[in-house]
Amino acid sequence: MNYSTPYNPIYTSPIIISAAHGDVTGDGISDYVYLTGITTSDSPYVQKITLVIQDGRTGMKKSVPLKSDSGYNPTLFLGDFTGNHVKDIFISIASGGSGGIMFYYIYSDFCNITRLLFDYEVFNNAYKYDICYKDYYKVEVRNITKGIKFIIDISTRDADYLHEIYHKDGKLKSPIDGFVNPLSGLYPVDFDTNGVYELLAYQRISGRYAADALGYLNTTLKWDTQNFVMDHQNVLIFGVEC
């Protein structure tokens, strides 16, 4: 008996995945901004995702290829992130991996000059962390780059989990280090309601393995005329029933 492989066509011509209107060049005329990509008939996975900017005044188009150009649910948002009263282009793409990792870019096209303002890989590498289990059911989270330290109390974790790590007297059985995951969320938020968006970043803090979530690093970023810098950082922890 012969079996045939189901035919799953790949649409080799890009289609528009997400679109928005707004003045991104600064001439006061609304421009058309959209993402294109190549899809298959039976999958939400999108390849060769490309940013396209059509000037509202001239009708001219420019294409901006993305470094990470494949993933799920590519979307864009227009908002002013730099304070020049002109909208910038915020792009998000889900990697589809089990860790919930996301790809993010922010572009400016002020005066028809395309400039990358935010690259998720640059952010992921910008801050170095040391995640270290301590005696008496504590985990120390150190942002080495900024000189900030947080302490997470894990004494409410499952007894079996704690028994694997600690002696009965609360001392560690052996040294354990955790790690901070890449970006899993980046959100435009206008905290001070001045019309300029800040960025709110989420990164999972993991213990012995990726799924061993201890909490989340919550980092607020602001534009400082040249790039996004940390305004402040917090650690979010999970609540327990009382």
C-alpha positions as CSV (number, residue, x, y, z in Angstrom):
1,M,0.0,0.0,0.0
2,N,1.3,3.4,-0.9
3,Y,0.9,6.4,1.4
4,S,1.1,9.9,0.2
5,T,2.4,12.8,2.3
6,P,-0.3,15.5,2.9
7,Y,0.4,18.6,0.8
8,N,1.0,21.7,3.0
9,P,1.5,24.6,0.7
10,I,3.9,27.4,1.6
11,Y,2.7,30.8,0.5
12,T,6.0,32.1,-1.0
13,S,4.5,35.6,-1.4
14,P,4.5,37.6,1.9
15,I,1.1,38.6,3.3
16,I,0.3,41.4,5.8
17,I,0.3,40.0,9.3
18,S,-0.2,43.2,11.4
19,A,-0.8,46.8,10.5
20,A,-1.3,50.3,12.0
21,H,-1.6,53.9,10.9
22,G,0.2,56.8,12.5
23,D,2.8,59.6,11.9
24,V,6.2,57.9,12.3
25,T,8.2,60.3,10.1
26,G,7.3,63.5,11.9
27,D,5.7,65.4,9.0
28,G,2.3,65.5,10.5
29,I,0.8,63.0,8.0
30,S,-0.3,59.6,9.0
31,D,1.9,56.8,7.6
32,Y,1.0,53.1,7.0
33,V,3.1,50.7,9.0
34,Y,2.8,46.9,8.7
35,L,4.5,43.6,9.1
36,T,4.6,41.0,6.3
37,G,5.5,37.4,6.5
38,I,5.3,34.0,4.9
39,T,2.9,31.4,6.3
40,T,1.7,27.9,5.6
41,S,-1.9,26.8,5.3
42,D,-1.9,24.8,8.5
43,S,0.4,26.6,11.0
44,P,0.4,29.9,12.8
45,Y,4.2,30.0,12.4
46,V,5.4,33.0,10.4
47,Q,8.7,33.2,8.5
48,K,10.6,36.1,7.0
49,I,8.8,38.7,9.0
50,T,9.6,42.1,7.6
51,L,8.7,45.7,8.7
52,V,7.3,47.8,5.9
53,I,6.8,51.6,6.2
54,Q,4.8,53.5,3.6
55,D,5.2,57.2,3.8
56,G,1.8,58.8,3.9
57,R,2.9,61.9,2.0
58,T,4.9,60.4,-0.9
59,G,3.5,56.8,-0.9
60,M,7.1,55.5,-1.0
61,K,7.7,52.2,0.8
62,K,10.7,50.9,2.6
63,S,11.3,47.4,3.9
64,V,13.2,46.7,7.1
65,P,14.3,43.0,7.6
66,L,14.3,41.8,11.2
67,K,17.2,39.9,12.7
68,S,14.9,37.4,14.4
69,D,12.3,37.1,11.7
70,S,10.4,33.9,12.5
71,G,7.9,33.1,15.2
72,Y,4.3,33.4,16.2
73,N,1.7,36.2,16.5
74,P,3.9,39.1,15.2
75,T,2.3,42.3,16.2
76,L,3.1,46.0,16.2
77,F,2.2,49.1,18.2
78,L,2.8,52.8,17.5
79,G,3.7,55.1,20.3
80,D,6.1,57.8,21.3
81,F,9.0,56.3,23.3
82,T,11.5,59.1,22.9
83,G,9.5,62.2,23.7
84,N,9.9,63.9,20.3
85,H,6.0,63.8,19.8
86,V,6.5,61.3,16.9
87,K,5.3,57.7,17.0
88,D,7.9,54.9,17.1
89,I,7.3,51.3,16.0
90,F,7.1,48.6,18.7
91,I,7.3,45.0,17.3
92,S,6.7,41.8,19.3
93,I,7.1,38.2,18.1
94,A,6.6,35.0,20.2
95,S,9.4,32.5,19.8
96,G,7.1,29.6,20.4
97,G,9.6,27.9,22.8
98,S,8.7,26.3,26.1
99,G,10.3,29.1,28.0
100,G,7.9,31.7,26.7
101,I,10.8,33.8,25.3
102,M,9.8,36.8,23.2
103,F,11.5,38.8,20.5
104,Y,11.1,42.6,20.7
105,Y,12.3,45.5,18.5
106,I,11.5,49.3,18.6
107,Y,12.2,51.4,15.5
108,S,12.1,55.1,14.8
109,D,11.6,56.4,11.3
110,F,11.8,60.1,12.2
111,C,12.6,62.2,9.1
112,N,12.5,59.0,7.1
113,I,15.7,57.8,8.8
114,T,15.1,54.3,10.2
115,R,16.9,53.7,13.5
116,L,16.7,50.7,15.8
117,L,16.0,52.0,19.3
118,F,15.5,48.7,21.2
119,D,16.8,45.2,20.5
120,Y,15.7,42.4,22.8
121,E,19.1,40.6,22.5
122,V,21.0,43.7,23.6
123,F,18.7,44.0,26.6
124,N,19.1,40.3,27.5
125,N,22.9,40.8,27.6
126,A,23.0,44.2,29.2
127,Y,22.7,43.0,32.8
128,K,24.6,40.3,34.6
129,Y,22.9,38.3,37.4
130,D,24.0,36.0,40.2
131,I,21.2,33.8,41.6
132,C,22.4,31.9,44.7
133,Y,20.6,29.7,47.2
134,K,21.5,30.6,50.8
135,D,21.0,28.9,54.1
136,Y,17.7,29.1,55.9
137,Y,15.5,28.9,52.8
138,K,16.6,32.1,51.1
139,V,17.7,32.8,47.5
140,E,19.8,35.9,46.8
141,V,19.2,37.7,43.5
142,R,22.0,40.0,42.6
143,N,22.1,42.4,39.6
144,I,25.8,42.6,39.3
145,T,25.8,45.3,36.7
146,K,23.7,47.7,38.7
147,G,24.8,46.6,42.2
148,I,21.3,45.7,43.4
149,K,20.4,42.8,45.6
150,F,17.1,41.1,46.4
151,I,16.3,38.2,48.8
152,I,13.5,35.7,48.0
153,D,12.1,33.7,50.9
154,I,11.3,30.1,49.7
155,S,10.4,28.7,53.0
156,T,6.8,28.2,51.9
157,R,7.8,25.9,49.0
158,D,6.8,22.3,49.0
159,A,8.4,20.2,51.8
160,D,9.8,17.7,49.3
161,Y,11.4,20.5,47.3
162,L,13.1,22.0,50.4
163,H,14.2,18.6,51.7
164,E,16.2,18.0,48.5
165,I,18.1,21.2,49.0
166,Y,18.4,21.7,52.8
167,H,19.3,19.8,55.9
168,K,16.8,19.8,58.8
169,D,18.7,22.7,60.4
170,G,18.1,24.9,57.3
171,K,21.7,24.6,56.0
172,L,22.3,24.0,52.3
173,K,23.3,20.4,51.4
174,S,25.4,21.7,48.5
175,P,25.8,25.0,46.6
176,I,23.1,25.8,44.1
177,D,22.9,28.6,41.5
178,G,19.9,29.7,39.5
179,F,19.6,31.9,36.5
180,V,17.6,34.7,34.9
181,N,15.8,33.9,31.7
182,P,15.6,36.1,28.6
183,L,12.7,38.5,28.1
184,S,9.3,36.9,28.4
185,G,7.3,40.1,28.4
186,L,7.9,43.8,27.4
187,Y,5.0,46.2,27.7
188,P,4.6,49.9,26.7
189,V,3.3,51.8,29.7
190,D,3.0,55.6,30.2
191,F,3.6,55.6,33.9
192,D,3.6,59.4,34.4
193,T,0.8,60.0,31.8
194,N,2.9,62.6,29.8
195,G,2.3,60.9,26.5
196,V,5.7,59.2,26.4
197,Y,5.8,55.4,26.9
198,E,8.2,53.7,29.2
199,L,9.0,49.9,28.9
200,L,8.1,47.3,31.5
201,A,10.2,44.2,31.1
202,Y,9.6,40.7,32.7
203,Q,12.2,38.0,33.1
204,R,11.6,34.8,34.9
205,I,14.0,33.9,37.8
206,S,14.7,30.2,37.7
207,G,16.2,27.9,40.4
208,R,17.6,24.5,39.6
209,Y,16.0,24.3,36.2
210,A,14.0,26.5,33.8
211,A,10.6,25.5,35.0
212,D,11.6,26.0,38.7
213,A,10.3,29.5,38.8
214,L,11.2,31.5,41.9
215,G,9.7,34.8,40.7
216,Y,10.1,37.5,38.1
217,L,12.4,40.4,37.6
218,N,10.4,43.5,36.7
219,T,12.5,46.2,35.1
220,T,11.3,49.7,34.0
221,L,13.2,51.3,31.2
222,K,13.2,54.9,30.1
223,W,14.6,56.7,27.0
224,D,17.6,58.9,27.9
225,T,18.2,60.6,24.5
226,Q,20.4,57.8,23.1
227,N,19.1,54.5,24.4
228,F,16.8,52.8,27.0
229,V,18.2,52.7,30.5
230,M,17.0,51.2,33.7
231,D,14.8,53.4,35.8
232,H,14.1,50.9,38.6
233,Q,13.9,47.2,39.2
234,N,11.7,45.0,41.4
235,V,11.3,41.3,42.1
236,L,7.8,39.8,41.9
237,I,7.2,36.6,43.9
238,F,4.3,34.2,43.9
239,G,1.8,34.3,46.7
240,V,0.7,31.3,48.8
241,E,-2.6,30.4,50.5
242,C,-2.8,31.6,54.1
